[in-house]
């Protein structure tokens, strides 16, 4: 468990692929991840984590560390 008491986020649930697998693939952009793994194209909740993984190399995240912004449409 993390500091927040939540389980760490380690994968895109929709595509059933871990951020570590994405990192090891050598993909450098979100678009490459989308194409190779179908990650980030279904519900989209993993997109902030994928972007952070690409930016920092981290592959495990505290579920409370990402802030989602939703626009009313």
N, CA, C, O and CB atoms as a CASP TS submission, in Angstrom:
PFRMAT TS
TARGET T0000
AUTHOR 0000-0000-0000
METHOD Language model
MODEL 1
PARENT N/A
ATOM      1  N   UNK     1       0.839  -1.183   0.000  1.00  0.00           N
ATOM      2  CA  UNK     1       0.000   0.000   0.000  1.00  0.00           C
ATOM      3  C   UNK     1       0.889   1.253   0.000  1.00  0.00           C
ATOM      4  O   UNK     1       2.002   1.249   0.525  1.00  0.00           O
ATOM      5  CB  UNK     1      -0.957  -0.006   1.225  1.00  0.00           C
ATOM      6  N   UNK     2       0.374   2.294  -0.590  1.00  0.00           N
ATOM      7  CA  UNK     2       1.102   3.548  -0.660  1.00  0.00           C
ATOM      8  C   UNK     2       0.746   4.423   0.536  1.00  0.00           C
ATOM      9  O   UNK     2      -0.046   4.031   1.394  1.00  0.00           O
ATOM     10  CB  UNK     2       0.798   4.280  -1.977  1.00  0.00           C
ATOM     11  N   UNK     3       1.345   5.621   0.581  1.00  0.00           N
ATOM     12  CA  UNK     3       1.063   6.554   1.664  1.00  0.00           C
ATOM     13  C   UNK     3      -0.415   6.900   1.739  1.00  0.00           C
ATOM     14  O   UNK     3      -0.944   7.140   2.824  1.00  0.00           O
ATOM     15  CB  UNK     3       1.878   7.818   1.492  1.00  0.00           C
ATOM     16  N   UNK     4      -1.083   6.925   0.593  1.00  0.00           N
ATOM     17  CA  UNK     4      -2.501   7.279   0.556  1.00  0.00           C
ATOM     18  C   UNK     4      -3.393   6.131   1.032  1.00  0.00           C
ATOM     19  O   UNK     4      -4.591   6.321   1.242  1.00  0.00           O
ATOM     20  CB  UNK     4      -2.898   7.688  -0.855  1.00  0.00           C
ATOM     21  N   UNK     5      -2.814   4.944   1.202  1.00  0.00           N
ATOM     22  CA  UNK     5      -3.600   3.789   1.589  1.00  0.00           C
ATOM     23  C   UNK     5      -4.186   3.051   0.396  1.00  0.00           C
ATOM     24  O   UNK     5      -4.883   2.050   0.562  1.00  0.00           O
ATOM     25  CB  UNK     5      -4.700   4.210   2.509  1.00  0.00           C
ATOM     26  N   UNK     6      -3.907   3.542  -0.806  1.00  0.00           N
ATOM     27  CA  UNK     6      -4.388   2.912  -2.036  1.00  0.00           C
ATOM     28  C   UNK     6      -3.291   2.037  -2.629  1.00  0.00           C
ATOM     29  O   UNK     6      -2.105   2.247  -2.376  1.00  0.00           O
ATOM     30  CB  UNK     6      -4.846   3.980  -3.063  1.00  0.00           C
ATOM     31  N   UNK     7      -3.699   1.074  -3.405  1.00  0.00           N
ATOM     32  CA  UNK     7      -2.709   0.253  -4.108  1.00  0.00           C
ATOM     33  C   UNK     7      -2.007   1.092  -5.163  1.00  0.00           C
ATOM     34  O   UNK     7      -2.628   1.965  -5.768  1.00  0.00           O
ATOM     35  CB  UNK     7      -3.374  -0.990  -4.756  1.00  0.00           C
ATOM     36  N   UNK     8      -0.721   0.841  -5.394  1.00  0.00           N
ATOM     37  CA  UNK     8      -0.029   1.610  -6.432  1.00  0.00           C
ATOM     38  C   UNK     8      -0.578   1.282  -7.824  1.00  0.00           C
ATOM     39  O   UNK     8      -1.031   0.168  -8.084  1.00  0.00           O
ATOM     40  CB  UNK     8       1.483   1.330  -6.382  1.00  0.00           C
ATOM     41  N   UNK     9      -0.526   2.259  -8.690  1.00  0.00           N
ATOM     42  CA  UNK     9      -0.966   2.088 -10.075  1.00  0.00           C
ATOM     43  C   UNK     9       0.247   1.625 -10.873  1.00  0.00           C
ATOM     44  O   UNK     9       1.266   2.314 -10.923  1.00  0.00           O
ATOM     45  CB  UNK     9      -1.578   3.424 -10.670  1.00  0.00           C
ATOM     46  N   UNK    10       0.128   0.443 -11.501  1.00  0.00           N
ATOM     47  CA  UNK    10       1.254  -0.154 -12.226  1.00  0.00           C
ATOM     48  C   UNK    10       0.924  -0.512 -13.662  1.00  0.00           C
ATOM     49  O   UNK    10       1.798  -0.963 -14.402  1.00  0.00           O
ATOM     50  CB  UNK    10       1.723  -1.382 -11.511  1.00  0.00           C
ATOM     51  N   UNK    11      -0.337  -0.316 -14.073  1.00  0.00           N
ATOM     52  CA  UNK    11      -0.733  -0.807 -15.388  1.00  0.00           C
ATOM     53  C   UNK    11      -1.914  -0.053 -15.956  1.00  0.00           C
ATOM     54  O   UNK    11      -2.650   0.634 -15.248  1.00  0.00           O
ATOM     55  CB  UNK    11      -1.061  -2.268 -15.316  1.00  0.00           C
ATOM     56  N   UNK    12      -2.069  -0.204 -17.253  1.00  0.00           N
ATOM     57  CA  UNK    12      -3.309   0.183 -17.927  1.00  0.00           C
ATOM     58  C   UNK    12      -4.211  -1.037 -17.803  1.00  0.00           C
ATOM     59  O   UNK    12      -3.911  -2.103 -18.341  1.00  0.00           O
ATOM     60  CB  UNK    12      -3.073   0.619 -19.463  1.00  0.00           C
ATOM     61  N   UNK    13      -5.300  -0.872 -17.100  1.00  0.00           N
ATOM     62  CA  UNK    13      -6.202  -1.989 -16.847  1.00  0.00           C
ATOM     63  C   UNK    13      -6.909  -2.416 -18.132  1.00  0.00           C
ATOM     64  O   UNK    13      -7.069  -3.610 -18.386  1.00  0.00           O
ATOM     65  CB  UNK    13      -7.231  -1.612 -15.771  1.00  0.00           C
ATOM     66  N   UNK    14      -7.327  -1.458 -18.933  1.00  0.00           N
ATOM     67  CA  UNK    14      -8.071  -1.782 -20.165  1.00  0.00           C
ATOM     68  C   UNK    14      -7.248  -2.623 -21.127  1.00  0.00           C
ATOM     69  O   UNK    14      -7.757  -3.569 -21.727  1.00  0.00           O
ATOM     70  CB  UNK    14      -8.516  -0.503 -20.864  1.00  0.00           C
ATOM     71  N   UNK    15      -5.959  -2.270 -21.275  1.00  0.00           N
ATOM     72  CA  UNK    15      -5.096  -2.983 -22.216  1.00  0.00           C
ATOM     73  C   UNK    15      -4.318  -4.112 -21.538  1.00  0.00           C
ATOM     74  O   UNK    15      -3.639  -4.888 -22.210  1.00  0.00           O
ATOM     75  CB  UNK    15      -4.125  -2.010 -22.872  1.00  0.00           C
ATOM     76  N   UNK    16      -4.416  -4.204 -20.218  1.00  0.00           N
ATOM     77  CA  UNK    16      -3.725  -5.228 -19.439  1.00  0.00           C
ATOM     78  C   UNK    16      -2.225  -5.253 -19.729  1.00  0.00           C
ATOM     79  O   UNK    16      -1.648  -6.303 -20.009  1.00  0.00           O
ATOM     80  CB  UNK    16      -4.328  -6.594 -19.723  1.00  0.00           C
ATOM     81  N   UNK    17      -1.611  -4.075 -19.655  1.00  0.00           N
ATOM     82  CA  UNK    17      -0.170  -3.954 -19.873  1.00  0.00           C
ATOM     83  C   UNK    17       0.409  -3.037 -18.797  1.00  0.00           C
ATOM     84  O   UNK    17      -0.188  -2.017 -18.452  1.00  0.00           O
ATOM     85  CB  UNK    17       0.144  -3.404 -21.309  1.00  0.00           C
ATOM     86  N   UNK    18       1.574  -3.407 -18.272  1.00  0.00           N
ATOM     87  CA  UNK    18       2.182  -2.611 -17.213  1.00  0.00           C
ATOM     88  C   UNK    18       2.959  -1.442 -17.802  1.00  0.00           C
ATOM     89  O   UNK    18       3.359  -1.460 -18.966  1.00  0.00           O
ATOM     90  CB  UNK    18       3.103  -3.480 -16.346  1.00  0.00           C
ATOM     91  N   UNK    19       3.160  -0.429 -16.972  1.00  0.00           N
ATOM     92  CA  UNK    19       3.970   0.707 -17.392  1.00  0.00           C
ATOM     93  C   UNK    19       5.414   0.261 -17.595  1.00  0.00           C
ATOM     94  O   UNK    19       6.122   0.824 -18.429  1.00  0.00           O
ATOM     95  CB  UNK    19       3.892   1.852 -16.354  1.00  0.00           C
ATOM     96  N   UNK    20       5.856  -0.737 -16.847  1.00  0.00           N
ATOM     97  CA  UNK    20       7.214  -1.270 -17.029  1.00  0.00           C
ATOM     98  C   UNK    20       7.361  -1.896 -18.424  1.00  0.00           C
ATOM     99  O   UNK    20       8.382  -1.710 -19.086  1.00  0.00           O
ATOM    100  CB  UNK    20       7.539  -2.322 -15.929  1.00  0.00           C
ATOM    101  N   UNK    21       6.341  -2.634 -18.862  1.00  0.00           N
ATOM    102  CA  UNK    21       6.376  -3.211 -20.213  1.00  0.00           C
ATOM    103  C   UNK    21       6.415  -2.115 -21.271  1.00  0.00           C
ATOM    104  O   UNK    21       7.138  -2.216 -22.262  1.00  0.00           O
ATOM    105  CB  UNK    21       5.156  -4.123 -20.444  1.00  0.00           C
ATOM    106  N   UNK    22       5.626  -1.068 -21.046  1.00  0.00           N
ATOM    107  CA  UNK    22       5.628   0.053 -21.986  1.00  0.00           C
ATOM    108  C   UNK    22       7.009   0.691 -22.059  1.00  0.00           C
ATOM    109  O   UNK    22       7.510   0.981 -23.146  1.00  0.00           O
ATOM    110  CB  UNK    22       4.583   1.102 -21.579  1.00  0.00           C
ATOM    111  N   UNK    23       7.616   0.904 -20.907  1.00  0.00           N
ATOM    112  CA  UNK    23       8.939   1.523 -20.842  1.00  0.00           C
ATOM    113  C   UNK    23       9.980   0.656 -21.541  1.00  0.00           C
ATOM    114  O   UNK    23      10.803   1.158 -22.306  1.00  0.00           O
ATOM    115  CB  UNK    23       9.346   1.765 -19.382  1.00  0.00           C
ATOM    116  N   UNK    24       9.940  -0.639 -21.274  1.00  0.00           N
ATOM    117  CA  UNK    24      10.908  -1.556 -21.880  1.00  0.00           C
ATOM    118  C   UNK    24      10.772  -1.653 -23.395  1.00  0.00           C
ATOM    119  O   UNK    24      11.715  -2.043 -24.084  1.00  0.00           O
ATOM    120  CB  UNK    24      10.755  -2.927 -21.278  1.00  0.00           C
ATOM    121  N   UNK    25       9.602  -1.299 -23.911  1.00  0.00           N
ATOM    122  CA  UNK    25       9.379  -1.371 -25.357  1.00  0.00           C
ATOM    123  C   UNK    25      10.178  -0.323 -26.115  1.00  0.00           C
ATOM    124  O   UNK    25      10.409  -0.458 -27.317  1.00  0.00           O
ATOM    125  CB  UNK    25       7.905  -1.207 -25.666  1.00  0.00           C
ATOM    126  N   UNK    26      10.599   0.720 -25.413  1.00  0.00           N
ATOM    127  CA  UNK    26      11.340   1.788 -26.061  1.00  0.00           C
ATOM    128  C   UNK    26      10.459   2.860 -26.685  1.00  0.00           C
ATOM    129  O   UNK    26      10.966   3.793 -27.307  1.00  0.00           O
ATOM    130  CB  UNK    26      12.223   1.213 -27.104  1.00  0.00           C
ATOM    131  N   UNK    27       9.164   2.739 -26.527  1.00  0.00           N
ATOM    132  CA  UNK    27       8.247   3.748 -27.071  1.00  0.00           C
ATOM    133  C   UNK    27       8.565   5.097 -26.431  1.00  0.00           C
ATOM    134  O   UNK    27       8.834   5.179 -25.233  1.00  0.00           O
ATOM    135  CB  UNK    27       6.750   3.351 -26.819  1.00  0.00           C
ATOM    136  N   UNK    28       8.532   6.147 -27.240  1.00  0.00           N
ATOM    137  CA  UNK    28       8.912   7.481 -26.769  1.00  0.00           C
ATOM    138  C   UNK    28       7.750   8.464 -26.692  1.00  0.00           C
ATOM    139  O   UNK    28       7.900   9.551 -26.135  1.00  0.00           O
ATOM    140  CB  UNK    28       9.966   8.043 -27.663  1.00  0.00           C
ATOM    141  N   UNK    29       6.604   8.100 -27.239  1.00  0.00           N
ATOM    142  CA  UNK    29       5.462   9.017 -27.238  1.00  0.00           C
ATOM    143  C   UNK    29       4.190   8.284 -26.836  1.00  0.00           C
ATOM    144  O   UNK    29       4.106   7.058 -26.903  1.00  0.00           O
ATOM    145  CB  UNK    29       5.286   9.667 -28.622  1.00  0.00           C
ATOM    146  N   UNK    30       3.210   9.063 -26.419  1.00  0.00           N
ATOM    147  CA  UNK    30       1.907   8.495 -26.085  1.00  0.00           C
ATOM    148  C   UNK    30       1.308   7.810 -27.306  1.00  0.00           C
ATOM    149  O   UNK    30       0.691   6.751 -27.190  1.00  0.00           O
ATOM    150  CB  UNK    30       0.952   9.588 -25.557  1.00  0.00           C
ATOM    151  N   UNK    31       1.488   8.407 -28.459  1.00  0.00           N
ATOM    152  CA  UNK    31       0.946   7.830 -29.685  1.00  0.00           C
ATOM    153  C   UNK    31       1.555   6.449 -29.979  1.00  0.00           C
ATOM    154  O   UNK    31       0.850   5.543 -30.423  1.00  0.00           O
ATOM    155  CB  UNK    31       1.196   8.776 -30.862  1.00  0.00           C
ATOM    156  N   UNK    32       2.851   6.292 -29.733  1.00  0.00           N
ATOM    157  CA  UNK    32       3.492   4.975 -29.913  1.00  0.00           C
ATOM    158  C   UNK    32       2.900   3.957 -28.936  1.00  0.00           C
ATOM    159  O   UNK    32       2.626   2.816 -29.307  1.00  0.00           O
ATOM    160  CB  UNK    32       5.031   5.081 -29.709  1.00  0.00           C
ATOM    161  N   UNK    33       2.707   4.379 -27.695  1.00  0.00           N
ATOM    162  CA  UNK    33       2.111   3.497 -26.682  1.00  0.00           C
ATOM    163  C   UNK    33       0.704   3.101 -27.121  1.00  0.00           C
ATOM    164  O   UNK    33       0.332   1.931 -27.043  1.00  0.00           O
ATOM    165  CB  UNK    33       2.073   4.193 -25.283  1.00  0.00           C
ATOM    166  N   UNK    34      -0.083   4.087 -27.587  1.00  0.00           N
ATOM    167  CA  UNK    34      -1.446   3.812 -28.065  1.00  0.00           C
ATOM    168  C   UNK    34      -1.410   2.742 -29.150  1.00  0.00           C
ATOM    169  O   UNK    34      -2.178   1.781 -29.107  1.00  0.00           O
ATOM    170  CB  UNK    34      -2.114   5.106 -28.606  1.00  0.00           C
ATOM    171  N   UNK    35      -0.526   2.910 -30.113  1.00  0.00           N
ATOM    172  CA  UNK    35      -0.463   2.009 -31.269  1.00  0.00           C
ATOM    173  C   UNK    35       0.039   0.612 -30.886  1.00  0.00           C
ATOM    174  O   UNK    35      -0.544  -0.390 -31.298  1.00  0.00           O
ATOM    175  CB  UNK    35       0.444   2.605 -32.346  1.00  0.00           C
ATOM    176  N   UNK    36       1.110   0.546 -30.105  1.00  0.00           N
ATOM    177  CA  UNK    36       1.717  -0.751 -29.772  1.00  0.00           C
ATOM    178  C   UNK    36       0.886  -1.579 -28.801  1.00  0.00           C
ATOM    179  O   UNK    36       0.807  -2.802 -28.924  1.00  0.00           O
ATOM    180  CB  UNK    36       3.084  -0.535 -29.187  1.00  0.00           C
ATOM    181  N   UNK    37       0.266  -0.904 -27.834  1.00  0.00           N
ATOM    182  CA  UNK    37      -0.377  -1.629 -26.738  1.00  0.00           C
ATOM    183  C   UNK    37      -1.883  -1.406 -26.629  1.00  0.00           C
ATOM    184  O   UNK    37      -2.536  -2.069 -25.823  1.00  0.00           O
ATOM    185  CB  UNK    37       0.260  -1.241 -25.456  1.00  0.00           C
ATOM    186  N   UNK    38      -2.444  -0.506 -27.404  1.00  0.00           N
ATOM    187  CA  UNK    38      -3.848  -0.096 -27.249  1.00  0.00           C
ATOM    188  C   UNK    38      -4.095   0.493 -25.869  1.00  0.00           C
ATOM    189  O   UNK    38      -5.229   0.492 -25.391  1.00  0.00           O
ATOM    190  CB  UNK    38      -4.789  -1.289 -27.485  1.00  0.00           C
ATOM    191  N   UNK    39      -3.061   0.989 -25.230  1.00  0.00           N
ATOM    192  CA  UNK    39      -3.176   1.606 -23.912  1.00  0.00           C
ATOM    193  C   UNK    39      -3.498   3.083 -24.079  1.00  0.00           C
ATOM    194  O   UNK    39      -2.973   3.750 -24.971  1.00  0.00           O
ATOM    195  CB  UNK    39      -1.873   1.416 -23.088  1.00  0.00           C
ATOM    196  N   UNK    40      -4.363   3.581 -23.212  1.00  0.00           N
ATOM    197  CA  UNK    40      -4.702   4.994 -23.225  1.00  0.00           C
ATOM    198  C   UNK    40      -5.747   5.381 -24.242  1.00  0.00           C
ATOM    199  O   UNK    40      -6.008   6.567 -24.441  1.00  0.00           O
ATOM    200  CB  UNK    40      -3.495   5.781 -23.467  1.00  0.00           C
ATOM    201  N   UNK    41      -6.352   4.402 -24.891  1.00  0.00           N
ATOM    202  CA  UNK    41      -7.338   4.737 -25.926  1.00  0.00           C
ATOM    203  C   UNK    41      -8.753   4.296 -25.574  1.00  0.00           C
ATOM    204  O   UNK    41      -9.690   4.598 -26.313  1.00  0.00           O
ATOM    205  CB  UNK    41      -6.937   4.109 -27.234  1.00  0.00           C
ATOM    206  N   UNK    42      -8.923   3.596 -24.472  1.00  0.00           N
ATOM    207  CA  UNK    42     -10.266   3.156 -24.091  1.00  0.00           C
ATOM    208  C   UNK    42     -10.854   4.135 -23.079  1.00  0.00           C
ATOM    209  O   UNK    42     -11.521   5.088 -23.482  1.00  0.00           O
ATOM    210  CB  UNK    42     -10.234   1.715 -23.504  1.00  0.00           C
ATOM    211  N   UNK    43     -10.637   3.939 -21.807  1.00  0.00           N
ATOM    212  CA  UNK    43     -11.205   4.843 -20.804  1.00  0.00           C
ATOM    213  C   UNK    43     -10.348   6.094 -20.614  1.00  0.00           C
ATOM    214  O   UNK    43     -10.863   7.148 -20.241  1.00  0.00           O
ATOM    215  CB  UNK    43     -11.361   4.116 -19.471  1.00  0.00           C
ATOM    216  N   UNK    44      -9.049   5.983 -20.866  1.00  0.00           N
ATOM    217  CA  UNK    44      -8.155   7.140 -20.783  1.00  0.00           C
ATOM    218  C   UNK    44      -7.606   7.449 -19.402  1.00  0.00           C
ATOM    219  O   UNK    44      -6.808   8.376 -19.259  1.00  0.00           O
ATOM    220  CB  UNK    44      -8.861   8.322 -21.272  1.00  0.00           C
ATOM    221  N   UNK    45      -8.008   6.699 -18.377  1.00  0.00           N
ATOM    222  CA  UNK    45      -7.530   7.006 -17.031  1.00  0.00           C
ATOM    223  C   UNK    45      -6.029   6.786 -16.861  1.00  0.00           C
ATOM    224  O   UNK    45      -5.425   7.361 -15.955  1.00  0.00           O
ATOM    225  CB  UNK    45      -8.273   6.169 -16.029  1.00  0.00           C
ATOM    226  N   UNK    46      -5.421   5.972 -17.708  1.00  0.00           N
ATOM    227  CA  UNK    46      -3.992   5.721 -17.585  1.00  0.00           C
ATOM    228  C   UNK    46      -3.139   6.781 -18.289  1.00  0.00           C
ATOM    229  O   UNK    46      -1.926   6.825 -18.087  1.00  0.00           O
ATOM    230  CB  UNK    46      -3.668   4.358 -18.143  1.00  0.00           C
ATOM    231  N   UNK    47      -3.746   7.621 -19.097  1.00  0.00           N
ATOM    232  CA  UNK    47      -2.980   8.587 -19.894  1.00  0.00           C
ATOM    233  C   UNK    47      -2.078   9.471 -19.030  1.00  0.00           C
ATOM    234  O   UNK    47      -0.912   9.639 -19.387  1.00  0.00           O
ATOM    235  CB  UNK    47      -3.929   9.463 -20.702  1.00  0.00           C
ATOM    236  N   UNK    48      -2.544  10.052 -17.907  1.00  0.00           N
ATOM    237  CA  UNK    48      -1.624  10.865 -17.104  1.00  0.00           C
ATOM    238  C   UNK    48      -0.434  10.061 -16.570  1.00  0.00           C
ATOM    239  O   UNK    48       0.670  10.588 -16.436  1.00  0.00           O
ATOM    240  CB  UNK    48      -2.373  11.491 -15.942  1.00  0.00           C
ATOM    241  N   UNK    49      -0.673   8.783 -16.268  1.00  0.00           N
ATOM    242  CA  UNK    49       0.413   7.932 -15.779  1.00  0.00           C
ATOM    243  C   UNK    49       1.396   7.604 -16.912  1.00  0.00           C
ATOM    244  O   UNK    49       2.608   7.600 -16.699  1.00  0.00           O
ATOM    245  CB  UNK    49      -0.156   6.629 -15.169  1.00  0.00           C
ATOM    246  N   UNK    50       0.884   7.336 -18.088  1.00  0.00           N
ATOM    247  CA  UNK    50       1.754   7.066 -19.242  1.00  0.00           C
ATOM    248  C   UNK    50       2.601   8.299 -19.541  1.00  0.00           C
ATOM    249  O   UNK    50       3.805   8.191 -19.775  1.00  0.00           O
ATOM    250  CB  UNK    50       0.913   6.665 -20.494  1.00  0.00           C
ATOM    251  N   UNK    51       1.971   9.461 -19.531  1.00  0.00           N
ATOM    252  CA  UNK    51       2.716  10.697 -19.800  1.00  0.00           C
ATOM    253  C   UNK    51       3.809  10.912 -18.763  1.00  0.00           C
ATOM    254  O   UNK    51       4.921  11.320 -19.099  1.00  0.00           O
ATOM    255  CB  UNK    51       1.767  11.903 -19.820  1.00  0.00           C
ATOM    256  N   UNK    52       3.489  10.637 -17.506  1.00  0.00           N
ATOM    257  CA  UNK    52       4.499  10.784 -16.445  1.00  0.00           C
ATOM    258  C   UNK    52       5.602   9.746 -16.594  1.00  0.00           C
ATOM    259  O   UNK    52       6.772  10.048 -16.359  1.00  0.00           O
ATOM    260  CB  UNK    52       3.846  10.660 -15.055  1.00  0.00           C
ATOM    261  N   UNK    53       5.242   8.521 -16.983  1.00  0.00           N
ATOM    262  CA  UNK    53       6.251   7.491 -17.213  1.00  0.00           C
ATOM    263  C   UNK    53       7.212   7.920 -18.322  1.00  0.00           C
ATOM    264  O   UNK    53       8.426   7.763 -18.198  1.00  0.00           O
ATOM    265  CB  UNK    53       5.582   6.152 -17.573  1.00  0.00           C
ATOM    266  N   UNK    54       6.657   8.458 -19.397  1.00  0.00           N
ATOM    267  CA  UNK    54       7.490   8.908 -20.509  1.00  0.00           C
ATOM    268  C   UNK    54       8.397  10.067 -20.093  1.00  0.00           C
ATOM    269  O   UNK    54       9.526  10.188 -20.568  1.00  0.00           O
ATOM    270  CB  UNK    54       6.612   9.327 -21.689  1.00  0.00           C
ATOM    271  N   UNK    55       7.897  10.899 -19.217  1.00  0.00           N
ATOM    272  CA  UNK    55       8.643  12.075 -18.765  1.00  0.00           C
ATOM    273  C   UNK    55       9.717  11.732 -17.736  1.00  0.00           C
ATOM    274  O   UNK    55      10.829  12.257 -17.796  1.00  0.00           O
ATOM    275  CB  UNK    55       7.691  13.093 -18.179  1.00  0.00           C
ATOM    276  N   UNK    56       9.382  10.841 -16.784  1.00  0.00           N
ATOM    277  CA  UNK    56      10.276  10.601 -15.640  1.00  0.00           C
ATOM    278  C   UNK    56      10.907   9.215 -15.613  1.00  0.00           C
ATOM    279  O   UNK    56      11.918   9.011 -14.941  1.00  0.00           O
ATOM    280  CB  UNK    56       9.524  10.808 -14.372  1.00  0.00           C
ATOM    281  N   UNK    57      10.323   8.260 -16.335  1.00  0.00           N
ATOM    282  CA  UNK    57      10.812   6.886 -16.273  1.00  0.00           C
ATOM    283  C   UNK    57      10.190   6.071 -15.163  1.00  0.00           C
ATOM    284  O   UNK    57      10.450   4.873 -15.056  1.00  0.00           O
ATOM    285  CB  UNK    57      12.287   6.884 -16.108  1.00  0.00           C
ATOM    286  N   UNK    58       9.364   6.702 -14.324  1.00  0.00           N
ATOM    287  CA  UNK    58       8.688   5.971 -13.246  1.00  0.00           C
ATOM    288  C   UNK    58       7.718   4.953 -13.845  1.00  0.00           C
ATOM    289  O   UNK    58       7.142   5.190 -14.907  1.00  0.00           O
ATOM    290  CB  UNK    58       7.935   6.951 -12.298  1.00  0.00           C
ATOM    291  N   UNK    59       7.539   3.824 -13.164  1.00  0.00           N
ATOM    292  CA  UNK    59       6.608   2.801 -13.645  1.00  0.00           C
ATOM    293  C   UNK    59       5.597   2.381 -12.589  1.00  0.00           C
ATOM    294  O   UNK    59       4.794   1.478 -12.822  1.00  0.00           O
ATOM    295  CB  UNK    59       7.373   1.592 -14.115  1.00  0.00           C
ATOM    296  N   UNK    60       5.632   3.027 -11.437  1.00  0.00           N
ATOM    297  CA  UNK    60       4.679   2.747 -10.362  1.00  0.00           C
ATOM    298  C   UNK    60       4.302   4.076  -9.731  1.00  0.00           C
ATOM    299  O   UNK    60       5.164   4.899  -9.423  1.00  0.00           O
ATOM    300  CB  UNK    60       5.277   1.755  -9.294  1.00  0.00           C
ATOM    301  N   UNK    61       3.000   4.275  -9.543  1.00  0.00           N
ATOM    302  CA  UNK    61       2.524   5.574  -9.095  1.00  0.00           C
ATOM    303  C   UNK    61       1.567   5.455  -7.929  1.00  0.00           C
ATOM    304  O   UNK    61       0.788   4.506  -7.840  1.00  0.00           O
ATOM    305  CB  UNK    61       1.857   6.301 -10.229  1.00  0.00           C
ATOM    306  N   UNK    62       1.633   6.428  -7.034  1.00  0.00           N
ATOM    307  CA  UNK    62       0.645   6.558  -5.973  1.00  0.00           C
ATOM    308  C   UNK    62      -0.633   7.029  -6.655  1.00  0.00           C
ATOM    309  O   UNK    62      -0.612   8.014  -7.394  1.00  0.00           O
ATOM    310  CB  UNK    62       1.118   7.559  -4.828  1.00  0.00           C
ATOM    311  N   UNK    63      -1.720   6.354  -6.420  1.00  0.00           N
ATOM    312  CA  UNK    63      -2.984   6.680  -7.092  1.00  0.00           C
ATOM    313  C   UNK    63      -3.429   8.104  -6.811  1.00  0.00           C
ATOM    314  O   UNK    63      -4.195   8.667  -7.594  1.00  0.00           O
ATOM    315  CB  UNK    63      -4.071   5.715  -6.661  1.00  0.00           C
ATOM    316  N   UNK    64      -2.983   8.693  -5.738  1.00  0.00           N
ATOM    317  CA  UNK    64      -3.383  10.065  -5.425  1.00  0.00           C
ATOM    318  C   UNK    64      -2.421  11.094  -6.003  1.00  0.00           C
ATOM    319  O   UNK    64      -2.614  12.295  -5.809  1.00  0.00           O
ATOM    320  CB  UNK    64      -3.481  10.247  -3.925  1.00  0.00           C
ATOM    321  N   UNK    65      -1.380  10.641  -6.717  1.00  0.00           N
ATOM    322  CA  UNK    65      -0.359  11.571  -7.210  1.00  0.00           C
ATOM    323  C   UNK    65      -0.730  12.245  -8.513  1.00  0.00           C
ATOM    324  O   UNK    65      -0.089  13.223  -8.899  1.00  0.00           O
ATOM    325  CB  UNK    65       0.933  10.853  -7.388  1.00  0.00           C
ATOM    326  N   UNK    66      -1.733  11.759  -9.193  1.00  0.00           N
ATOM    327  CA  UNK    66      -2.160  12.329 -10.470  1.00  0.00           C
ATOM    328  C   UNK    66      -3.483  13.042 -10.266  1.00  0.00           C
ATOM    329  O   UNK    66      -4.423  12.482  -9.702  1.00  0.00           O
ATOM    330  CB  UNK    66      -2.286  11.231 -11.568  1.00  0.00           C
ATOM    331  N   UNK    67      -3.548  14.256 -10.720  1.00  0.00           N
ATOM    332  CA  UNK    67      -4.777  15.040 -10.630  1.00  0.00           C
ATOM    333  C   UNK    67      -5.440  15.028 -11.990  1.00  0.00           C
ATOM    334  O   UNK    67      -4.830  15.402 -12.992  1.00  0.00           O
ATOM    335  CB  UNK    67      -4.496  16.501 -10.156  1.00  0.00           C
ATOM    336  N   UNK    68      -6.680  14.600 -12.023  1.00  0.00           N
ATOM    337  CA  UNK    68      -7.451  14.549 -13.268  1.00  0.00           C
ATOM    338  C   UNK    68      -8.236  15.841 -13.396  1.00  0.00           C
ATOM    339  O   UNK    68      -8.781  16.356 -12.420  1.00  0.00           O
ATOM    340  CB  UNK    68      -8.406  13.310 -13.303  1.00  0.00           C
ATOM    341  N   UNK    69      -8.283  16.347 -14.598  1.00  0.00           N
ATOM    342  CA  UNK    69      -9.137  17.518 -14.837  1.00  0.00           C
ATOM    343  C   UNK    69     -10.227  17.111 -15.796  1.00  0.00           C
ATOM    344  O   UNK    69      -9.958  16.528 -16.847  1.00  0.00           O
ATOM    345  CB  UNK    69      -8.320  18.730 -15.401  1.00  0.00           C
ATOM    346  N   UNK    70     -11.438  17.413 -15.442  1.00  0.00           N
ATOM    347  CA  UNK    70     -12.587  17.079 -16.278  1.00  0.00           C
ATOM    348  C   UNK    70     -13.287  18.375 -16.655  1.00  0.00           C
ATOM    349  O   UNK    70     -13.526  19.239 -15.811  1.00  0.00           O
ATOM    350  CB  UNK    70     -13.568  16.100 -15.544  1.00  0.00           C
ATOM    351  N   UNK    71     -13.602  18.493 -17.913  1.00  0.00           N
ATOM    352  CA  UNK    71     -14.323  19.660 -18.390  1.00  0.00           C
ATOM    353  C   UNK    71     -15.781  19.271 -18.596  1.00  0.00           C
ATOM    354  O   UNK    71     -16.090  18.237 -19.187  1.00  0.00           O
ATOM    355  CB  UNK    71     -13.696  20.215 -19.705  1.00  0.00           C
ATOM    356  N   UNK    72     -16.658  20.116 -18.100  1.00  0.00           N
ATOM    357  CA  UNK    72     -18.083  19.869 -18.338  1.00  0.00           C
ATOM    358  C   UNK    72     -18.375  20.165 -19.791  1.00  0.00           C
ATOM    359  O   UNK    72     -17.939  21.192 -20.311  1.00  0.00           O
ATOM    360  CB  UNK    72     -18.985  20.734 -17.400  1.00  0.00           C
ATOM    361  N   UNK    73     -19.094  19.298 -20.446  1.00  0.00           N
ATOM    362  CA  UNK    73     -19.326  19.489 -21.865  1.00  0.00           C
ATOM    363  C   UNK    73     -20.710  19.565 -22.198  1.00  0.00           C
ATOM    364  O   UNK    73     -21.055  19.725 -23.369  1.00  0.00           O
ATOM    365  CB  UNK    73     -18.735  18.456 -22.633  1.00  0.00           C
TER
END
